[in-house]
Amino acid sequence: MYFWDDHKLNTLADADDVVGVTRKINGGENGLAHRKELLNKANGLLGMLELAG
């Protein structure tokens, strides 16, 4: 939590800026394709939950 707060990752995460978050955490874009895939899946699941609610 300290790292997340100290590096102000909430702003990037709220904007779905997976590239920015990856760069701040890894210093580059290692694993970026996989993270984008996971973000898309998570957003799809959250969208389904909103429709059901």
C-alpha positions as CSV (number, residue, x, y, z in Angstrom):
1,M,0.0,0.0,0.0
2,Y,2.9,2.4,0.8
3,F,4.4,1.9,-2.7
4,W,1.0,2.3,-4.4
5,D,0.3,5.6,-2.4
6,D,3.9,6.9,-2.6
7,H,4.0,6.5,-6.4
8,K,0.4,7.9,-6.9
9,L,-0.8,4.8,-8.7
10,N,-4.5,5.4,-7.9
11,T,-4.8,8.2,-10.5
12,L,-3.3,5.9,-13.2
13,A,-5.4,3.0,-12.1
14,D,-8.6,5.0,-12.0
15,A,-7.9,6.0,-15.6
16,D,-7.2,2.3,-16.6
17,D,-3.7,3.5,-17.6
18,V,-2.2,0.0,-17.5
19,V,0.9,1.3,-19.4
20,G,1.5,4.0,-16.8
21,V,1.1,1.7,-13.9
22,T,3.4,-0.9,-15.4
23,R,6.1,1.6,-16.1
24,K,5.9,2.9,-12.5
25,I,6.1,-0.6,-11.0
26,N,8.5,-2.3,-13.4
27,G,10.4,0.7,-14.8
28,G,9.4,-0.5,-18.3
29,E,6.7,-2.5,-20.1
30,N,7.5,-6.0,-19.0
31,G,4.4,-8.2,-19.1
32,L,2.3,-5.3,-20.5
33,A,0.3,-7.5,-23.0
34,H,-0.7,-9.9,-20.2
35,R,-1.7,-7.0,-17.9
36,K,-3.9,-5.5,-20.7
37,E,-5.6,-8.8,-21.2
38,L,-6.3,-9.1,-17.5
39,L,-7.6,-5.5,-17.3
40,N,-10.0,-6.2,-20.2
41,K,-11.3,-9.3,-18.5
42,A,-11.7,-7.5,-15.2
43,N,-13.6,-4.6,-16.8
44,G,-15.8,-7.1,-18.6
45,L,-16.7,-8.8,-15.4
46,L,-17.3,-5.6,-13.6
47,G,-19.6,-4.5,-16.4
48,M,-21.6,-7.6,-16.1
49,L,-22.0,-7.1,-12.4
50,E,-23.3,-3.5,-13.0
51,L,-25.9,-4.8,-15.5
52,A,-27.1,-7.4,-13.0
53,G,-27.3,-4.9,-10.1
